[in-house]
């Protein structure tokens, strides 16, 4: 399941994408780890990477919908997911410029403004990057309170005034999709700005890193009707739907970084002796690597499966609107757990400047905090809980969606509302289809959570208590996470030992969050009783652990090391 650039192979007939991947891997491998680290520590703008992207027209090939690009060009979530992983594998800065280009393109491809759409396609072909002007310094992601304004001047002319903050590529994007309000009506609007205009001021880079995360201001910036992408409710829907598409990518960045860090940490530990033993012979070290490996495999299974639901989405099937925030919130926080487990093994080595790990340990913390915090995404996930557990619907089975097609529905999603009305297939079927000991225990935990929601559901005050809801949301998220793991484990033929080892940590995590919910000051006696019943110990099987270690984990010790 883990990416290995030295042996990269995708089961896919898309020759163009295979070439993109191989050339991207070759770019980074020839650059070498030392140069990647030197550029990172010296905060060198990644001009070499952007030049490579330009020469190979990679963003054009992967981010241009088929109606606006050359043969083979398309917006294909399956390709985008795997390219995310490659960039995350080599460094978050490279992934970041790609990610914010995706966000900047979202409102453009969702627009009916054909002039701006063709301009975007031309700029992609020319190797340009894009930006998404949404957040503001005073309000963060509270877009209700945006102060960016567009003031009518008559004859289809306007003046834009305001400031945007934390805007990736804001220093170099010729199309900055900017969100604001009309000064006269307070209607929302999305318009296009160009960093080269003299009324556009790039104030500073607000972060201390290789990436450029801009603060920019518009001072009487002239806007014409033809520069406007969306107005009114369409503007609101466009920016929310853009975030719904883009935040999924953060999980893949985490997967890429964790995979590289895993190889590096295992190689170090397996080739080191302490107290007259190989480090990897210590039982606690084996356990930490086992947990890191199984969490990483689960992360990838979930992210891949969420892509399938994105690609089959329609106005009648919007299940991906639950699965995407699960990837954003849970996969990224699991990435933090993977790094922490590996760091506990390699200890001081994780601080050394010539390791990839030092960079990953710093950057992995960013991903849960971008495109909506963990708390924001849990709050979103909770909107689906009633439908998920109590109002199921029959859907056709969803197979792996790796076919070559443009995912046009993502740019025609309609209103960003009515989440509680979205129906899901019966999650229990996939759980019942797997008979591993720890999946059975996890099913018991799910049953108790469902009983809590029926017999001891949160009262009016608890539903206002964000602290209480966060613990409840973590429990629900684990149920969805496990569903996606099992669906894809069957598709990718993951062996039963690995599945049971994955649910070893799933049972432990569920118990941890049940204890948190039990401990909330507002928890009722009935809720506490059910939470206490949820706290369970996974089945420990030394033979199973030994097989996973010998067949899947330890053989990776010398599989990949990036050349200096």
Secondary structure, DSSP 4 states (H G I P E B T S, - for coil): ----GGG---S---HHHHHHHHHHHHHHHHH-HHHHHHHHHTT---HHHHHHHHHHTHHHHHHS-GGGSSTT----HHHHHHHHHHHHHH-HHHHHHHHHHHHHHHHHHTSS-HHHHHHHHHHHHTT---EEE--BTTTBT-GGG---EEEEEETTEEEEEEEEEEEETTTT-S-EEEEEEETTT--EEEEEE-TTSTTEEEEEE-SSSSS-EEEEEEEEEEEEGGGEEEETHHHHHHHHHHHHHHTHHHHHHHHHHHHHHHHHHHHHHHT-EETTEEGGGSHHHHHHHHHHHHHHHHHHHHHHHHHHHHHT-BTTB-THHHHHHHIIIIIHHHHHHHHHHHHHHHGGGGG-TTSHHHHHHHHHHHHTTSSS-HHHHHHHHHTTHHHHHH-B----------SS---GGGG----S--GGG--B--THHHHHT---HHHHHHHHHHHHHHHHHHHS---TTGGG-HHHHHHHHHHHHHHHHHHHHHHHHHHTT--HHHHHHHHHHHHHHHHHHHHHHHHSTT--HHHHHHHHHH--PPPP-HHHHHHHIIIIIGGGGGT-----
